[in-house]
């Protein structure tokens, strides 16, 4: 089974080993046929506490870790020196 992968921007890292990631998607509105931006926040597990606010990260779905956390940070693009 393939895993579900999203990319987004870290908006908060105030909790221990948890980051909040803002994911933006472009979808077509079913009635008006225009593209709109849909944003959603996900709580993701950051084992090493290496993500900072503003970092671009890739998160993947996993088994539930806590009540609100079922995503894990797979890749931190800003830690490698890559800036958008």
C-alpha positions in Angstrom: 0.0 0.0 0.0 1.4 3.4 -0.9 1.6 6.1 1.8 0.0 9.4 1.5 2.5 12.3 1.2 2.0 16.0 1.6 4.3 19.0 1.6 3.7 22.2 3.5 5.2 25.0 5.7 5.8 24.7 9.5 3.6 27.3 11.3 4.3 26.2 14.9 6.9 24.1 16.8 6.0 25.1 20.4 5.2 21.5 21.5 7.8 18.9 22.2 8.4 16.6 19.1 5.3 18.1 17.4 5.0 20.6 14.6 2.0 22.2 13.0 2.2 22.1 9.2 0.1 24.3 6.9 -0.7 22.4 3.6 -2.1 24.4 0.6 -3.9 22.6 -2.3 -5.4 24.0 -5.5 -8.7 22.4 -6.3 -11.4 23.3 -8.9 -14.7 24.5 -7.4 -17.4 22.1 -8.6 -20.0 24.8 -9.4 -18.0 27.8 -10.6 -15.1 25.9 -12.3 -12.5 28.2 -10.8 -9.4 27.0 -9.0 -9.4 27.9 -5.3 -6.7 27.5 -2.6 -7.7 25.1 0.2 -5.5 25.2 3.3 -5.5 22.8 6.2 -3.3 22.3 9.3 -1.9 19.0 10.3 0.0 18.0 13.5 3.1 16.0 12.6 5.7 14.1 14.7 9.2 15.6 14.6 11.4 13.1 16.4 14.6 15.2 16.5 13.0 18.6 17.0 14.8 19.9 14.0 12.0 21.8 12.3 11.6 25.6 12.7 8.8 28.0 11.8 8.9 28.7 8.1 10.6 25.5 7.0 9.3 23.5 4.0 8.7 19.9 5.1 7.3 16.7 3.6 5.0 14.7 5.8 3.7 11.2 5.4 0.7 9.4 7.0 1.3 6.8 9.6 -0.5 5.0 12.4 -2.0 7.3 15.1 0.7 8.5 17.5 -1.7 10.5 19.7 -5.2 11.9 19.5 -4.4 14.5 16.9 -1.2 13.2 15.4 -1.1 10.7 12.6 1.6 12.3 10.4 5.4 12.1 10.5 8.0 14.6 9.2 9.8 12.6 6.5 12.0 15.4 5.0 13.0 18.9 6.1 14.0 20.8 3.0 15.1 23.9 4.8 17.5 21.9 7.0 19.5 21.0 3.9 20.0 24.6 2.9 17.2 24.7 0.3 15.2 27.9 0.6 12.1 28.6 -1.6 
